[in-house]
Amino acid sequence: MKLIETEILIEADIDKLWAILTDFDHYDKWNQFCPKAITTGKIGDTIDMTVYLDKQKPIVQREIMMDNAPYELGWGLNWGILLKSHRLQRLEIVEGGFVKYYTYDKLWGLLTPIVSWMYAKKIKEGFELTAMCLKAYAE
């Protein structure tokens, strides 16, 4: 298994942050890594994301919504034994009037070493960019 994760503290109301994360129609206003996400947000439905892994050429990635509980939003893919993934974004109130935005992508399966070698650094950079963009937009 490979875990790619990042977190950031944001000085904003948790409900405001949740509204931003679940407003898929307006990802282009704040998310430079994934400026387009098309989904109903319902568990089991698809999410089509336009993602900039190399910052110049976007790719469209289709995954399945897996989590949409209060303050937890996630999706993933299932290619059987070859590759599975679970991306989660979580908001948590912490001391000092901050909200912790935490996100991870778990990868497992036979292709994990290859996918990790090719994309882990780019995914990590994208998650860090998303976190910074969310912070800047919300604050």
Chimera marker file (.cmm) of the C-alpha trace (Angstrom):
<marker_set name="trace">
<marker id="1" x="0.000" y="0.000" z="0.000" r="1" g="1" b="0" radius="0.5"/>
<marker id="2" x="1.104" y="3.554" z="-0.733" r="1" g="1" b="0" radius="0.5"/>
<marker id="3" x="-0.256" y="6.521" z="1.245" r="1" g="1" b="0" radius="0.5"/>
<marker id="4" x="0.066" y="10.040" z="-0.146" r="1" g="1" b="0" radius="0.5"/>
<marker id="5" x="-1.133" y="12.710" z="2.260" r="1" g="1" b="0" radius="0.5"/>
<marker id="6" x="-1.033" y="16.349" z="3.230" r="1" g="1" b="0" radius="0.5"/>
<marker id="7" x="-2.734" y="18.669" z="5.701" r="1" g="1" b="0" radius="0.5"/>
<marker id="8" x="-3.047" y="22.358" z="6.419" r="1" g="1" b="0" radius="0.5"/>
<marker id="9" x="-4.657" y="24.557" z="9.080" r="1" g="1" b="0" radius="0.5"/>
<marker id="10" x="-7.250" y="26.998" z="7.802" r="1" g="1" b="0" radius="0.5"/>
<marker id="11" x="-8.751" y="29.899" z="9.711" r="1" g="1" b="0" radius="0.5"/>
<marker id="12" x="-12.350" y="29.593" z="8.528" r="1" g="1" b="0" radius="0.5"/>
<marker id="13" x="-15.694" y="28.200" z="9.581" r="1" g="1" b="0" radius="0.5"/>
<marker id="14" x="-15.910" y="24.435" z="9.021" r="1" g="1" b="0" radius="0.5"/>
<marker id="15" x="-19.320" y="24.745" z="7.334" r="1" g="1" b="0" radius="0.5"/>
<marker id="16" x="-17.928" y="27.331" z="4.921" r="1" g="1" b="0" radius="0.5"/>
<marker id="17" x="-15.076" y="24.975" z="4.019" r="1" g="1" b="0" radius="0.5"/>
<marker id="18" x="-17.488" y="22.070" z="3.593" r="1" g="1" b="0" radius="0.5"/>
<marker id="19" x="-19.646" y="24.182" z="1.277" r="1" g="1" b="0" radius="0.5"/>
<marker id="20" x="-16.579" y="24.973" z="-0.847" r="1" g="1" b="0" radius="0.5"/>
<marker id="21" x="-15.485" y="21.319" z="-1.051" r="1" g="1" b="0" radius="0.5"/>
<marker id="22" x="-18.941" y="20.077" z="-2.011" r="1" g="1" b="0" radius="0.5"/>
<marker id="23" x="-19.684" y="22.829" z="-4.552" r="1" g="1" b="0" radius="0.5"/>
<marker id="24" x="-18.316" y="20.849" z="-7.487" r="1" g="1" b="0" radius="0.5"/>
<marker id="25" x="-19.709" y="23.304" z="-10.046" r="1" g="1" b="0" radius="0.5"/>
<marker id="26" x="-17.310" y="25.987" z="-8.783" r="1" g="1" b="0" radius="0.5"/>
<marker id="27" x="-14.025" y="24.147" z="-8.329" r="1" g="1" b="0" radius="0.5"/>
<marker id="28" x="-12.636" y="26.391" z="-11.061" r="1" g="1" b="0" radius="0.5"/>
<marker id="29" x="-12.863" y="29.362" z="-8.676" r="1" g="1" b="0" radius="0.5"/>
<marker id="30" x="-10.284" y="27.998" z="-6.294" r="1" g="1" b="0" radius="0.5"/>
<marker id="31" x="-8.790" y="24.596" z="-7.186" r="1" g="1" b="0" radius="0.5"/>
<marker id="32" x="-5.794" y="24.858" z="-9.524" r="1" g="1" b="0" radius="0.5"/>
<marker id="33" x="-5.004" y="21.130" z="-9.345" r="1" g="1" b="0" radius="0.5"/>
<marker id="34" x="-8.552" y="19.956" z="-10.103" r="1" g="1" b="0" radius="0.5"/>
<marker id="35" x="-10.479" y="22.899" z="-11.582" r="1" g="1" b="0" radius="0.5"/>
<marker id="36" x="-13.350" y="20.753" z="-12.836" r="1" g="1" b="0" radius="0.5"/>
<marker id="37" x="-15.296" y="18.018" z="-11.060" r="1" g="1" b="0" radius="0.5"/>
<marker id="38" x="-18.554" y="16.711" z="-12.459" r="1" g="1" b="0" radius="0.5"/>
<marker id="39" x="-20.643" y="14.592" z="-10.092" r="1" g="1" b="0" radius="0.5"/>
<marker id="40" x="-23.915" y="14.389" z="-8.220" r="1" g="1" b="0" radius="0.5"/>
<marker id="41" x="-21.900" y="13.844" z="-5.041" r="1" g="1" b="0" radius="0.5"/>
<marker id="42" x="-23.911" y="10.722" z="-4.222" r="1" g="1" b="0" radius="0.5"/>
<marker id="43" x="-22.084" y="7.608" z="-3.051" r="1" g="1" b="0" radius="0.5"/>
<marker id="44" x="-21.795" y="5.139" z="-5.932" r="1" g="1" b="0" radius="0.5"/>
<marker id="45" x="-22.057" y="7.802" z="-8.640" r="1" g="1" b="0" radius="0.5"/>
<marker id="46" x="-19.141" y="8.755" z="-10.853" r="1" g="1" b="0" radius="0.5"/>
<marker id="47" x="-16.970" y="11.820" z="-10.479" r="1" g="1" b="0" radius="0.5"/>
<marker id="48" x="-15.156" y="13.068" z="-13.583" r="1" g="1" b="0" radius="0.5"/>
<marker id="49" x="-12.221" y="15.234" z="-12.569" r="1" g="1" b="0" radius="0.5"/>
<marker id="50" x="-10.016" y="17.354" z="-14.756" r="1" g="1" b="0" radius="0.5"/>
<marker id="51" x="-6.618" y="17.122" z="-13.073" r="1" g="1" b="0" radius="0.5"/>
<marker id="52" x="-3.334" y="18.856" z="-13.857" r="1" g="1" b="0" radius="0.5"/>
<marker id="53" x="-0.685" y="16.305" z="-12.898" r="1" g="1" b="0" radius="0.5"/>
<marker id="54" x="1.979" y="17.972" z="-15.032" r="1" g="1" b="0" radius="0.5"/>
<marker id="55" x="0.636" y="21.545" z="-14.718" r="1" g="1" b="0" radius="0.5"/>
<marker id="56" x="0.238" y="21.970" z="-18.469" r="1" g="1" b="0" radius="0.5"/>
<marker id="57" x="-1.737" y="19.098" z="-19.914" r="1" g="1" b="0" radius="0.5"/>
<marker id="58" x="-4.936" y="18.135" z="-18.085" r="1" g="1" b="0" radius="0.5"/>
<marker id="59" x="-6.214" y="14.601" z="-17.818" r="1" g="1" b="0" radius="0.5"/>
<marker id="60" x="-9.779" y="13.546" z="-17.119" r="1" g="1" b="0" radius="0.5"/>
<marker id="61" x="-10.022" y="10.937" z="-14.439" r="1" g="1" b="0" radius="0.5"/>
<marker id="62" x="-13.230" y="9.022" z="-13.676" r="1" g="1" b="0" radius="0.5"/>
<marker id="63" x="-13.670" y="7.584" z="-10.211" r="1" g="1" b="0" radius="0.5"/>
<marker id="64" x="-16.575" y="6.557" z="-7.990" r="1" g="1" b="0" radius="0.5"/>
<marker id="65" x="-17.882" y="8.575" z="-5.031" r="1" g="1" b="0" radius="0.5"/>
<marker id="66" x="-17.188" y="6.627" z="-1.839" r="1" g="1" b="0" radius="0.5"/>
<marker id="67" x="-17.691" y="9.105" z="1.004" r="1" g="1" b="0" radius="0.5"/>
<marker id="68" x="-19.992" y="12.056" z="1.475" r="1" g="1" b="0" radius="0.5"/>
<marker id="69" x="-20.564" y="12.304" z="5.206" r="1" g="1" b="0" radius="0.5"/>
<marker id="70" x="-20.401" y="15.471" z="7.225" r="1" g="1" b="0" radius="0.5"/>
<marker id="71" x="-16.887" y="16.799" z="6.716" r="1" g="1" b="0" radius="0.5"/>
<marker id="72" x="-15.591" y="13.742" z="4.817" r="1" g="1" b="0" radius="0.5"/>
<marker id="73" x="-15.574" y="13.600" z="1.042" r="1" g="1" b="0" radius="0.5"/>
<marker id="74" x="-13.967" y="10.835" z="-0.946" r="1" g="1" b="0" radius="0.5"/>
<marker id="75" x="-13.780" y="8.816" z="-4.120" r="1" g="1" b="0" radius="0.5"/>
<marker id="76" x="-11.743" y="6.030" z="-5.591" r="1" g="1" b="0" radius="0.5"/>
<marker id="77" x="-11.282" y="3.424" z="-8.239" r="1" g="1" b="0" radius="0.5"/>
<marker id="78" x="-11.317" y="-0.339" z="-8.294" r="1" g="1" b="0" radius="0.5"/>
<marker id="79" x="-9.419" y="-2.203" z="-10.996" r="1" g="1" b="0" radius="0.5"/>
<marker id="80" x="-9.525" y="-5.458" z="-9.066" r="1" g="1" b="0" radius="0.5"/>
<marker id="81" x="-6.172" y="-6.867" z="-8.002" r="1" g="1" b="0" radius="0.5"/>
<marker id="82" x="-4.324" y="-4.475" z="-10.337" r="1" g="1" b="0" radius="0.5"/>
<marker id="83" x="-5.061" y="-1.212" z="-8.530" r="1" g="1" b="0" radius="0.5"/>
<marker id="84" x="-7.459" y="0.262" z="-6.027" r="1" g="1" b="0" radius="0.5"/>
<marker id="85" x="-7.445" y="3.771" z="-4.625" r="1" g="1" b="0" radius="0.5"/>
<marker id="86" x="-9.284" y="5.762" z="-2.016" r="1" g="1" b="0" radius="0.5"/>
<marker id="87" x="-8.977" y="9.556" z="-1.915" r="1" g="1" b="0" radius="0.5"/>
<marker id="88" x="-10.383" y="11.232" z="1.168" r="1" g="1" b="0" radius="0.5"/>
<marker id="89" x="-10.664" y="14.877" z="2.161" r="1" g="1" b="0" radius="0.5"/>
<marker id="90" x="-11.517" y="15.508" z="5.816" r="1" g="1" b="0" radius="0.5"/>
<marker id="91" x="-12.246" y="18.643" z="7.823" r="1" g="1" b="0" radius="0.5"/>
<marker id="92" x="-11.737" y="18.712" z="11.586" r="1" g="1" b="0" radius="0.5"/>
<marker id="93" x="-12.077" y="21.561" z="14.084" r="1" g="1" b="0" radius="0.5"/>
<marker id="94" x="-8.886" y="22.066" z="16.084" r="1" g="1" b="0" radius="0.5"/>
<marker id="95" x="-7.876" y="24.429" z="18.883" r="1" g="1" b="0" radius="0.5"/>
<marker id="96" x="-7.363" y="28.088" z="18.226" r="1" g="1" b="0" radius="0.5"/>
<marker id="97" x="-10.278" y="28.590" z="15.854" r="1" g="1" b="0" radius="0.5"/>
<marker id="98" x="-8.725" y="26.612" z="13.023" r="1" g="1" b="0" radius="0.5"/>
<marker id="99" x="-9.963" y="23.792" z="10.849" r="1" g="1" b="0" radius="0.5"/>
<marker id="100" x="-7.555" y="21.075" z="9.774" r="1" g="1" b="0" radius="0.5"/>
<marker id="101" x="-7.931" y="20.083" z="6.145" r="1" g="1" b="0" radius="0.5"/>
<marker id="102" x="-6.451" y="16.628" z="5.729" r="1" g="1" b="0" radius="0.5"/>
<marker id="103" x="-6.361" y="14.673" z="2.502" r="1" g="1" b="0" radius="0.5"/>
<marker id="104" x="-4.894" y="11.373" z="1.448" r="1" g="1" b="0" radius="0.5"/>
<marker id="105" x="-4.851" y="8.916" z="-1.402" r="1" g="1" b="0" radius="0.5"/>
<marker id="106" x="-4.339" y="5.241" z="-0.545" r="1" g="1" b="0" radius="0.5"/>
<marker id="107" x="-3.160" y="3.049" z="-3.397" r="1" g="1" b="0" radius="0.5"/>
<marker id="108" x="-2.923" y="-0.724" z="-3.306" r="1" g="1" b="0" radius="0.5"/>
<marker id="109" x="-2.727" y="-3.582" z="-5.758" r="1" g="1" b="0" radius="0.5"/>
<marker id="110" x="-0.197" y="-5.078" z="-8.147" r="1" g="1" b="0" radius="0.5"/>
<marker id="111" x="0.365" y="-1.810" z="-10.051" r="1" g="1" b="0" radius="0.5"/>
<marker id="112" x="0.992" y="0.272" z="-6.901" r="1" g="1" b="0" radius="0.5"/>
<marker id="113" x="4.796" y="0.331" z="-7.232" r="1" g="1" b="0" radius="0.5"/>
<marker id="114" x="4.609" y="1.491" z="-10.852" r="1" g="1" b="0" radius="0.5"/>
<marker id="115" x="1.870" y="4.075" z="-10.241" r="1" g="1" b="0" radius="0.5"/>
<marker id="116" x="3.740" y="5.347" z="-7.178" r="1" g="1" b="0" radius="0.5"/>
<marker id="117" x="6.986" y="5.658" z="-9.093" r="1" g="1" b="0" radius="0.5"/>
<marker id="118" x="5.295" y="7.521" z="-11.943" r="1" g="1" b="0" radius="0.5"/>
<marker id="119" x="2.810" y="9.719" z="-10.077" r="1" g="1" b="0" radius="0.5"/>
<marker id="120" x="3.270" y="9.865" z="-6.278" r="1" g="1" b="0" radius="0.5"/>
<marker id="121" x="5.353" y="13.053" z="-6.341" r="1" g="1" b="0" radius="0.5"/>
<marker id="122" x="2.936" y="14.771" z="-8.732" r="1" g="1" b="0" radius="0.5"/>
<marker id="123" x="-0.079" y="13.693" z="-6.677" r="1" g="1" b="0" radius="0.5"/>
<marker id="124" x="1.557" y="14.977" z="-3.480" r="1" g="1" b="0" radius="0.5"/>
<marker id="125" x="2.330" y="18.325" z="-5.156" r="1" g="1" b="0" radius="0.5"/>
<marker id="126" x="-1.265" y="18.495" z="-6.395" r="1" g="1" b="0" radius="0.5"/>
<marker id="127" x="-2.650" y="17.806" z="-2.926" r="1" g="1" b="0" radius="0.5"/>
<marker id="128" x="-0.405" y="20.500" z="-1.444" r="1" g="1" b="0" radius="0.5"/>
<marker id="129" x="-1.539" y="22.955" z="-4.121" r="1" g="1" b="0" radius="0.5"/>
<marker id="130" x="-5.193" y="22.091" z="-3.454" r="1" g="1" b="0" radius="0.5"/>
<marker id="131" x="-4.712" y="22.646" z="0.284" r="1" g="1" b="0" radius="0.5"/>
<marker id="132" x="-3.034" y="26.030" z="-0.251" r="1" g="1" b="0" radius="0.5"/>
<marker id="133" x="-5.708" y="27.106" z="-2.752" r="1" g="1" b="0" radius="0.5"/>
<marker id="134" x="-8.504" y="26.092" z="-0.379" r="1" g="1" b="0" radius="0.5"/>
<marker id="135" x="-6.864" y="28.035" z="2.441" r="1" g="1" b="0" radius="0.5"/>
<marker id="136" x="-6.387" y="31.150" z="0.327" r="1" g="1" b="0" radius="0.5"/>
<marker id="137" x="-9.956" y="31.011" z="-1.032" r="1" g="1" b="0" radius="0.5"/>
<marker id="138" x="-11.595" y="30.393" z="2.347" r="1" g="1" b="0" radius="0.5"/>
<marker id="139" x="-9.609" y="32.874" z="4.401" r="1" g="1" b="0" radius="0.5"/>
<link id1="1" id2="2" r="1" g="1" b="0" radius="0.2"/>
<link id1="2" id2="3" r="1" g="1" b="0" radius="0.2"/>
<link id1="3" id2="4" r="1" g="1" b="0" radius="0.2"/>
<link id1="4" id2="5" r="1" g="1" b="0" radius="0.2"/>
<link id1="5" id2="6" r="1" g="1" b="0" radius="0.2"/>
<link id1="6" id2="7" r="1" g="1" b="0" radius="0.2"/>
<link id1="7" id2="8" r="1" g="1" b="0" radius="0.2"/>
<link id1="8" id2="9" r="1" g="1" b="0" radius="0.2"/>
<link id1="9" id2="10" r="1" g="1" b="0" radius="0.2"/>
<link id1="10" id2="11" r="1" g="1" b="0" radius="0.2"/>
<link id1="11" id2="12" r="1" g="1" b="0" radius="0.2"/>
<link id1="12" id2="13" r="1" g="1" b="0" radius="0.2"/>
<link id1="13" id2="14" r="1" g="1" b="0" radius="0.2"/>
<link id1="14" id2="15" r="1" g="1" b="0" radius="0.2"/>
<link id1="15" id2="16" r="1" g="1" b="0" radius="0.2"/>
<link id1="16" id2="17" r="1" g="1" b="0" radius="0.2"/>
<link id1="17" id2="18" r="1" g="1" b="0" radius="0.2"/>
<link id1="18" id2="19" r="1" g="1" b="0" radius="0.2"/>
<link id1="19" id2="20" r="1" g="1" b="0" radius="0.2"/>
<link id1="20" id2="21" r="1" g="1" b="0" radius="0.2"/>
<link id1="21" id2="22" r="1" g="1" b="0" radius="0.2"/>
<link id1="22" id2="23" r="1" g="1" b="0" radius="0.2"/>
<link id1="23" id2="24" r="1" g="1" b="0" radius="0.2"/>
<link id1="24" id2="25" r="1" g="1" b="0" radius="0.2"/>
<link id1="25" id2="26" r="1" g="1" b="0" radius="0.2"/>
<link id1="26" id2="27" r="1" g="1" b="0" radius="0.2"/>
<link id1="27" id2="28" r="1" g="1" b="0" radius="0.2"/>
<link id1="28" id2="29" r="1" g="1" b="0" radius="0.2"/>
<link id1="29" id2="30" r="1" g="1" b="0" radius="0.2"/>
<link id1="30" id2="31" r="1" g="1" b="0" radius="0.2"/>
<link id1="31" id2="32" r="1" g="1" b="0" radius="0.2"/>
<link id1="32" id2="33" r="1" g="1" b="0" radius="0.2"/>
<link id1="33" id2="34" r="1" g="1" b="0" radius="0.2"/>
<link id1="34" id2="35" r="1" g="1" b="0" radius="0.2"/>
<link id1="35" id2="36" r="1" g="1" b="0" radius="0.2"/>
<link id1="36" id2="37" r="1" g="1" b="0" radius="0.2"/>
<link id1="37" id2="38" r="1" g="1" b="0" radius="0.2"/>
<link id1="38" id2="39" r="1" g="1" b="0" radius="0.2"/>
<link id1="39" id2="40" r="1" g="1" b="0" radius="0.2"/>
<link id1="40" id2="41" r="1" g="1" b="0" radius="0.2"/>
<link id1="41" id2="42" r="1" g="1" b="0" radius="0.2"/>
<link id1="42" id2="43" r="1" g="1" b="0" radius="0.2"/>
<link id1="43" id2="44" r="1" g="1" b="0" radius="0.2"/>
<link id1="44" id2="45" r="1" g="1" b="0" radius="0.2"/>
<link id1="45" id2="46" r="1" g="1" b="0" radius="0.2"/>
<link id1="46" id2="47" r="1" g="1" b="0" radius="0.2"/>
<link id1="47" id2="48" r="1" g="1" b="0" radius="0.2"/>
<link id1="48" id2="49" r="1" g="1" b="0" radius="0.2"/>
<link id1="49" id2="50" r="1" g="1" b="0" radius="0.2"/>
<link id1="50" id2="51" r="1" g="1" b="0" radius="0.2"/>
<link id1="51" id2="52" r="1" g="1" b="0" radius="0.2"/>
<link id1="52" id2="53" r="1" g="1" b="0" radius="0.2"/>
<link id1="53" id2="54" r="1" g="1" b="0" radius="0.2"/>
<link id1="54" id2="55" r="1" g="1" b="0" radius="0.2"/>
<link id1="55" id2="56" r="1" g="1" b="0" radius="0.2"/>
<link id1="56" id2="57" r="1" g="1" b="0" radius="0.2"/>
<link id1="57" id2="58" r="1" g="1" b="0" radius="0.2"/>
<link id1="58" id2="59" r="1" g="1" b="0" radius="0.2"/>
<link id1="59" id2="60" r="1" g="1" b="0" radius="0.2"/>
<link id1="60" id2="61" r="1" g="1" b="0" radius="0.2"/>
<link id1="61" id2="62" r="1" g="1" b="0" radius="0.2"/>
<link id1="62" id2="63" r="1" g="1" b="0" radius="0.2"/>
<link id1="63" id2="64" r="1" g="1" b="0" radius="0.2"/>
<link id1="64" id2="65" r="1" g="1" b="0" radius="0.2"/>
<link id1="65" id2="66" r="1" g="1" b="0" radius="0.2"/>
<link id1="66" id2="67" r="1" g="1" b="0" radius="0.2"/>
<link id1="67" id2="68" r="1" g="1" b="0" radius="0.2"/>
<link id1="68" id2="69" r="1" g="1" b="0" radius="0.2"/>
<link id1="69" id2="70" r="1" g="1" b="0" radius="0.2"/>
<link id1="70" id2="71" r="1" g="1" b="0" radius="0.2"/>
<link id1="71" id2="72" r="1" g="1" b="0" radius="0.2"/>
<link id1="72" id2="73" r="1" g="1" b="0" radius="0.2"/>
<link id1="73" id2="74" r="1" g="1" b="0" radius="0.2"/>
<link id1="74" id2="75" r="1" g="1" b="0" radius="0.2"/>
<link id1="75" id2="76" r="1" g="1" b="0" radius="0.2"/>
<link id1="76" id2="77" r="1" g="1" b="0" radius="0.2"/>
<link id1="77" id2="78" r="1" g="1" b="0" radius="0.2"/>
<link id1="78" id2="79" r="1" g="1" b="0" radius="0.2"/>
<link id1="79" id2="80" r="1" g="1" b="0" radius="0.2"/>
<link id1="80" id2="81" r="1" g="1" b="0" radius="0.2"/>
<link id1="81" id2="82" r="1" g="1" b="0" radius="0.2"/>
<link id1="82" id2="83" r="1" g="1" b="0" radius="0.2"/>
<link id1="83" id2="84" r="1" g="1" b="0" radius="0.2"/>
<link id1="84" id2="85" r="1" g="1" b="0" radius="0.2"/>
<link id1="85" id2="86" r="1" g="1" b="0" radius="0.2"/>
<link id1="86" id2="87" r="1" g="1" b="0" radius="0.2"/>
<link id1="87" id2="88" r="1" g="1" b="0" radius="0.2"/>
<link id1="88" id2="89" r="1" g="1" b="0" radius="0.2"/>
<link id1="89" id2="90" r="1" g="1" b="0" radius="0.2"/>
<link id1="90" id2="91" r="1" g="1" b="0" radius="0.2"/>
<link id1="91" id2="92" r="1" g="1" b="0" radius="0.2"/>
<link id1="92" id2="93" r="1" g="1" b="0" radius="0.2"/>
<link id1="93" id2="94" r="1" g="1" b="0" radius="0.2"/>
<link id1="94" id2="95" r="1" g="1" b="0" radius="0.2"/>
<link id1="95" id2="96" r="1" g="1" b="0" radius="0.2"/>
<link id1="96" id2="97" r="1" g="1" b="0" radius="0.2"/>
<link id1="97" id2="98" r="1" g="1" b="0" radius="0.2"/>
<link id1="98" id2="99" r="1" g="1" b="0" radius="0.2"/>
<link id1="99" id2="100" r="1" g="1" b="0" radius="0.2"/>
<link id1="100" id2="101" r="1" g="1" b="0" radius="0.2"/>
<link id1="101" id2="102" r="1" g="1" b="0" radius="0.2"/>
<link id1="102" id2="103" r="1" g="1" b="0" radius="0.2"/>
<link id1="103" id2="104" r="1" g="1" b="0" radius="0.2"/>
<link id1="104" id2="105" r="1" g="1" b="0" radius="0.2"/>
<link id1="105" id2="106" r="1" g="1" b="0" radius="0.2"/>
<link id1="106" id2="107" r="1" g="1" b="0" radius="0.2"/>
<link id1="107" id2="108" r="1" g="1" b="0" radius="0.2"/>
<link id1="108" id2="109" r="1" g="1" b="0" radius="0.2"/>
<link id1="109" id2="110" r="1" g="1" b="0" radius="0.2"/>
<link id1="110" id2="111" r="1" g="1" b="0" radius="0.2"/>
<link id1="111" id2="112" r="1" g="1" b="0" radius="0.2"/>
<link id1="112" id2="113" r="1" g="1" b="0" radius="0.2"/>
<link id1="113" id2="114" r="1" g="1" b="0" radius="0.2"/>
<link id1="114" id2="115" r="1" g="1" b="0" radius="0.2"/>
<link id1="115" id2="116" r="1" g="1" b="0" radius="0.2"/>
<link id1="116" id2="117" r="1" g="1" b="0" radius="0.2"/>
<link id1="117" id2="118" r="1" g="1" b="0" radius="0.2"/>
<link id1="118" id2="119" r="1" g="1" b="0" radius="0.2"/>
<link id1="119" id2="120" r="1" g="1" b="0" radius="0.2"/>
<link id1="120" id2="121" r="1" g="1" b="0" radius="0.2"/>
<link id1="121" id2="122" r="1" g="1" b="0" radius="0.2"/>
<link id1="122" id2="123" r="1" g="1" b="0" radius="0.2"/>
<link id1="123" id2="124" r="1" g="1" b="0" radius="0.2"/>
<link id1="124" id2="125" r="1" g="1" b="0" radius="0.2"/>
<link id1="125" id2="126" r="1" g="1" b="0" radius="0.2"/>
<link id1="126" id2="127" r="1" g="1" b="0" radius="0.2"/>
<link id1="127" id2="128" r="1" g="1" b="0" radius="0.2"/>
<link id1="128" id2="129" r="1" g="1" b="0" radius="0.2"/>
<link id1="129" id2="130" r="1" g="1" b="0" radius="0.2"/>
<link id1="130" id2="131" r="1" g="1" b="0" radius="0.2"/>
<link id1="131" id2="132" r="1" g="1" b="0" radius="0.2"/>
<link id1="132" id2="133" r="1" g="1" b="0" radius="0.2"/>
<link id1="133" id2="134" r="1" g="1" b="0" radius="0.2"/>
<link id1="134" id2="135" r="1" g="1" b="0" radius="0.2"/>
<link id1="135" id2="136" r="1" g="1" b="0" radius="0.2"/>
<link id1="136" id2="137" r="1" g="1" b="0" radius="0.2"/>
<link id1="137" id2="138" r="1" g="1" b="0" radius="0.2"/>
<link id1="138" id2="139" r="1" g="1" b="0" radius="0.2"/>
</marker_set>
